[in-house]
Amino acid sequence: MQAHDYTPGIAPSGLFWTVRVPDEAFTKNDAAGTARMVLTDFPVVDSYQIFSGTEDPATVSFDITWTQTGAPRHLRPGSSDPLDPTNLAGEFKDAYATGTFAGNSFTAFGSGVPFSFSGVATTEFGWGEMGSEQNGSFLNSRRGRGSAS
C-alpha cells in the first residue's frame, strides 16, 4: 500500500496508477493519531506495460487506515535545490496500516477480457508510516499536504 506525494498540483504522470487523489478521500484525526483514505470505484488507467502507450480503463477501491505507533521524527532539508532528493522537510511517525482494496480492469492486458482483484492488507509483516512533508519545488513555495505510506 502506498499513498504518496499527496500535494496539490501533482500532474498525472501516465505511469500505471499515479493519479491525483481527491482531497475528500483522505482524512486524518490528529487527536486519535490516525489517517484514512477511502476511494470507491475511482477511475484509473491500467497501463500494464510501462511506456508502451497501452492504456485500458479501470477502477480501484481502497479503504485504508493508518494508526500511529511511534514518536514523531523530524526531517530538515539537506539542500535548497528542488531537484535534490534531500530537499525534504517533514514529520513522520511509524504506523500500523490495515485496509481493503479492489480493482477492475475492463480490458485486462489488451485482451478484451475483464479482470478484477480484491483483498485485505496490513503492515503486520511490513512497514508503514504517516506524516506530513514538503519536498522539491513545494518546499519553498507552499506548505505540503501530507502523505501516508
Protein Blocks (a to p, Z undefined) as FASTA:
>chain_A
ZZehiaghiacehiajaccddfklpccdfknopacdddehiacdddfbghklpacddddd
dddddddfbdcdddddfbfbfklmklccddddddddddddddddfbgghlopacdddddd
dfklmccddddddehjllmmoccfbdcZZ
